[in-house]
Amino acid sequence: IYAFIALAMSTVGFAQYNGTGTFTKVTNTTDLTDGYYVITGESDFLMTSARSTASTGYYLSAAVIPANGNIVDPAATNVWKITTVTNGKTIQSESTSAYVGWSSGNSASAETTVTNTSTWTFSYADSKFTVNNVATPARQLSYNSTSPRFAAYANAGQEELQLYKLVAVANPVLAVTPTSLTGLNYVQNEGPSQSQSFSVSGTDLNGSDV
């Protein structure tokens, strides 16, 4: 019973991504909710938070091989937090505290504040996401496979994006009623103590909790 009580008092979840987790491919805008994501091109390269230059320039890429539609335990520097704001969504690296933006040319800038230049709209068609800058919608965040990098191009000649979202861990909770037993006054050779019972209930159990 005490093991059950301990489980009932604890939950498991995630806050800031810490380098451990499974990211599952998103294939529609309905499932594009706020959370942590790996961003890739249409080929097997992801967008890292490393840059060609500090604030302007572009984001460097790294190879990745999804398995069965999942990416497992990517480095925190390769994970992005997507958050809904008034007129779109922001893409932030918590490793650098910078937002992906557009400033000039084919750059994908690193910005410190949320403005239209660091906000994006997302649409999904033909098995890929199109991500356009709010300040200048002609600028599209995409992957250049010829000169490997992620930047904001003004044409459709680059690879568009795939998104993999961190899967939330279920929070198993067990409740025990009552939480203690009383009257355990058994004396040798005098018969058993009065029988007692308790009930256990749970939520978010997946079979491995039994």
VEXDREN-2710 file (C-alpha; in Angstrom, 1 decimal):
% VEXDREN-2710
k/r/px/py/pz
1/ILE/0.0/0.0/0.0
2/TYR/2.8/2.4/0.8
3/ALA/4.2/2.0/-2.7
4/PHE/0.8/2.8/-4.1
5/ILE/0.6/5.9/-2.0
6/ALA/4.0/7.1/-3.2
7/LEU/3.0/6.7/-6.8
8/ALA/-0.3/8.5/-6.1
9/MET/1.6/11.5/-4.8
10/SER/3.9/11.9/-7.9
11/THR/3.5/12.8/-11.5
12/VAL/5.8/12.7/-14.5
13/GLY/5.9/15.3/-17.3
14/PHE/8.2/17.8/-19.0
15/ALA/8.8/21.5/-18.9
16/GLN/11.9/22.8/-20.7
17/TYR/13.4/20.2/-23.0
18/ASN/16.4/18.6/-21.4
19/GLY/17.8/16.5/-24.2
20/THR/15.6/13.4/-23.8
21/GLY/12.4/12.8/-25.6
22/THR/10.7/11.4/-28.7
23/PHE/9.6/13.8/-31.5
24/THR/6.9/12.7/-33.8
25/LYS/6.2/14.0/-37.3
26/VAL/3.4/16.5/-37.6
27/THR/1.3/16.3/-40.8
28/ASN/-1.3/19.0/-40.4
29/THR/-1.7/22.4/-38.9
30/THR/-4.3/21.2/-36.3
31/ASP/-1.5/19.3/-34.5
32/LEU/0.8/22.3/-34.7
33/THR/0.2/23.3/-31.1
34/ASP/2.6/25.2/-28.9
35/GLY/5.6/23.1/-27.8
36/TYR/9.0/21.8/-28.7
37/TYR/10.0/20.8/-32.3
38/VAL/12.7/19.5/-34.5
39/ILE/12.7/21.4/-37.8
40/THR/14.0/19.6/-40.9
41/GLY/14.0/20.1/-44.7
42/GLU/12.4/17.7/-47.0
43/SER/15.7/15.7/-46.9
44/ASP/17.3/14.4/-43.8
45/PHE/18.9/17.6/-42.4
46/LEU/17.7/19.5/-39.4
47/MET/18.0/23.2/-38.4
48/THR/20.4/23.8/-35.5
49/SER/20.8/26.9/-33.4
50/ALA/24.4/27.4/-34.7
51/ARG/24.8/30.3/-37.0
52/SER/27.1/31.5/-39.8
53/THR/27.2/34.9/-38.0
54/ALA/25.9/36.1/-34.7
55/SER/22.7/37.9/-35.7
56/THR/22.4/38.0/-39.5
57/GLY/23.3/35.2/-41.9
58/TYR/21.7/31.8/-41.6
59/TYR/21.2/28.7/-39.5
60/LEU/23.5/25.8/-39.9
61/SER/22.2/22.3/-40.7
62/ALA/23.0/18.8/-39.3
63/ALA/22.3/15.4/-40.6
64/VAL/19.4/13.4/-39.0
65/ILE/17.8/10.1/-39.8
66/PRO/14.2/9.8/-38.6
67/ALA/13.1/6.3/-37.7
68/ASN/9.4/5.4/-38.3
69/GLY/8.4/9.1/-38.3
70/ASN/10.3/9.8/-35.1
71/ILE/13.4/11.6/-34.0
72/VAL/14.7/10.5/-30.6
73/ASP/16.8/12.4/-28.0
74/PRO/18.0/15.3/-30.2
75/ALA/20.4/17.7/-28.6
76/ALA/18.7/20.7/-27.0
77/THR/20.6/23.0/-29.4
78/ASN/18.7/21.4/-32.2
79/VAL/15.3/21.8/-30.7
80/TRP/12.9/24.8/-31.2
81/LYS/10.1/26.1/-29.1
82/ILE/7.1/27.2/-31.3
83/THR/4.7/29.6/-29.6
84/THR/1.5/31.2/-30.8
85/VAL/1.4/35.0/-30.6
86/THR/-1.1/37.6/-31.9
87/ASN/-0.5/37.3/-35.6
88/GLY/1.4/34.1/-36.1
89/LYS/4.0/31.9/-34.3
90/THR/7.5/32.4/-33.0
91/ILE/10.3/30.0/-33.4
92/GLN/12.8/30.2/-30.5
93/SER/15.9/28.4/-29.4
94/GLU/16.0/28.2/-25.6
95/SER/19.7/27.3/-25.9
96/THR/20.4/30.8/-27.3
97/SER/17.2/32.7/-26.2
98/ALA/17.0/34.0/-29.8
99/TYR/14.0/34.0/-32.2
100/VAL/14.3/33.0/-35.8
101/GLY/13.6/36.1/-37.9
102/TRP/14.2/37.9/-41.2
103/SER/16.2/41.1/-41.6
104/SER/17.5/41.4/-45.1
105/GLY/18.5/39.4/-48.2
106/ASN/18.3/35.7/-47.9
107/SER/19.1/35.8/-44.2
108/ALA/17.4/34.0/-41.3
109/SER/18.3/36.4/-38.5
110/ALA/18.6/35.7/-34.7
111/GLU/16.4/38.3/-32.9
112/THR/16.0/39.1/-29.2
113/THR/12.4/40.4/-29.3
114/VAL/9.1/39.3/-30.7
115/THR/8.1/41.5/-33.6
116/ASN/6.6/40.9/-37.0
117/THR/10.1/40.2/-38.4
118/SER/10.5/37.3/-35.9
119/THR/6.9/35.9/-36.3
120/TRP/5.9/33.4/-38.9
121/THR/2.7/31.8/-40.4
122/PHE/2.5/28.1/-41.1
123/SER/0.5/26.3/-43.8
124/TYR/0.6/22.6/-44.8
125/ALA/0.1/21.1/-48.3
126/ASP/1.7/18.5/-50.4
127/SER/3.2/16.8/-47.3
128/LYS/5.3/19.8/-46.2
129/PHE/5.0/23.0/-44.2
130/THR/5.4/26.4/-45.8
131/VAL/6.6/29.0/-43.3
132/ASN/6.3/32.7/-44.2
133/ASN/7.6/35.8/-42.4
134/VAL/4.8/38.0/-41.1
135/ALA/6.6/41.3/-41.8
136/THR/7.5/40.2/-45.3
137/PRO/5.4/37.2/-46.4
138/ALA/7.5/36.7/-49.6
139/ARG/10.3/35.5/-47.3
140/GLN/10.0/31.8/-46.6
141/LEU/12.0/29.8/-44.1
142/SER/13.4/26.9/-46.0
143/TYR/16.4/24.6/-46.5
144/ASN/19.0/25.2/-49.2
145/SER/20.4/21.7/-50.1
146/THR/22.9/23.1/-52.6
147/SER/24.5/25.4/-50.0
148/PRO/23.4/23.5/-46.9
149/ARG/21.7/26.0/-44.6
150/PHE/18.3/27.2/-43.4
151/ALA/17.4/30.8/-44.4
152/ALA/14.5/33.0/-45.5
153/TYR/14.4/32.8/-49.3
154/ALA/12.2/34.8/-51.6
155/ASN/11.4/31.9/-54.0
156/ALA/10.0/28.4/-54.0
157/GLY/13.2/26.8/-55.2
158/GLN/14.4/25.5/-51.9
159/GLU/13.2/22.6/-49.7
160/GLU/10.2/23.4/-47.5
161/LEU/10.0/22.1/-44.0
162/GLN/9.0/19.1/-41.9
163/LEU/8.1/19.4/-38.2
164/TYR/8.6/16.8/-35.5
165/LYS/6.9/17.6/-32.2
166/LEU/7.9/16.4/-28.7
167/VAL/5.5/13.8/-27.5
168/ALA/4.1/14.6/-24.0
169/VAL/4.7/11.9/-21.4
170/ALA/1.6/10.6/-19.8
171/ASN/1.2/11.5/-16.1
172/PRO/0.1/8.3/-14.3
173/VAL/-1.7/9.1/-11.1
174/LEU/-2.8/6.5/-8.6
175/ALA/-5.1/7.2/-5.7
176/VAL/-5.6/4.9/-2.6
177/THR/-8.6/5.0/-0.2
178/PRO/-8.1/4.7/2.7
179/THR/-4.4/5.8/2.9
180/SER/-3.6/3.9/6.1
181/LEU/-4.5/0.7/8.0
182/THR/-5.4/0.5/11.7
183/GLY/-6.1/-2.1/14.2
184/LEU/-3.3/-4.5/13.2
185/ASN/-3.2/-6.0/16.7
186/TYR/-2.7/-9.7/15.9
187/VAL/-1.3/-11.7/18.8
188/GLN/0.2/-15.1/18.3
189/ASN/-2.2/-18.0/18.8
190/GLU/-5.2/-15.7/19.2
191/GLY/-6.5/-15.7/15.7
192/PRO/-6.2/-13.2/12.8
193/SER/-6.9/-9.4/13.1
194/GLN/-10.1/-8.1/11.6
195/SER/-9.9/-8.0/7.8
196/GLN/-9.6/-4.6/6.1
197/SER/-9.7/-3.5/2.5
198/PHE/-8.8/-0.5/0.4
199/SER/-9.3/0.6/-3.3
200/VAL/-6.8/1.8/-5.8
201/SER/-7.8/4.0/-8.8
202/GLY/-5.7/5.5/-11.5
203/THR/-5.6/7.8/-14.6
204/ASP/-3.3/7.9/-17.6
205/LEU/-2.1/4.3/-17.1
206/ASN/-0.7/2.7/-20.2
207/GLY/-0.2/-0.9/-19.1
208/SER/3.4/-0.6/-18.0
209/ASP/2.2/0.9/-14.7
210/VAL/0.4/-2.3/-13.6
END
